[in-house]
């Protein structure tokens, strides 16, 4: 399998989710659970479309 990749999976509870892998094959993100495969595929397309424009909101510091 080529990396980076979106890998669509089916959980034991019959819901769908995807993981995003880096060039080295390591999982760098995992989606929420979706009730349908089509919804999970839409989630992948959303990440592909929106991630390049995403900014970083560092909330690691205490307020």
CORJO-V494929 format. One record per pair of residues at least 24 apart in sequence whose C-alpha atoms are under 10 Angstrom apart, sorted by the first residue. I is the first residue (numbers start at 1). GAP is how many residues later the second one is. D is the distance in whole Angstrom. If there is no record, write none. Layout:
i->I gap->GAP d->D
i->I gap->GAP d->D
This chain:
i->1 gap->24 d->9
i->4 gap->24 d->10
i->6 gap->24 d->9
i->6 gap->35 d->10
i->6 gap->38 d->7
i->6 gap->39 d->10
i->6 gap->41 d->10
i->6 gap->42 d->10
i->7 gap->37 d->9
i->8 gap->29 d->8
i->8 gap->32 d->8
i->8 gap->33 d->8
i->8 gap->36 d->9
i->9 gap->24 d->10
i->9 gap->28 d->9
i->9 gap->31 d->9
i->10 gap->24 d->9
i->10 gap->25 d->10
i->10 gap->26 d->10
i->10 gap->27 d->8
i->10 gap->30 d->10
i->15 gap->25 d->9
i->16 gap->24 d->6
i->16 gap->25 d->9
i->17 gap->24 d->9
i->17 gap->26 d->9
i->17 gap->27 d->9
i->18 gap->25 d->8
i->18 gap->26 d->7
i->19 gap->25 d->9
i->20 gap->24 d->9
i->20 gap->27 d->10
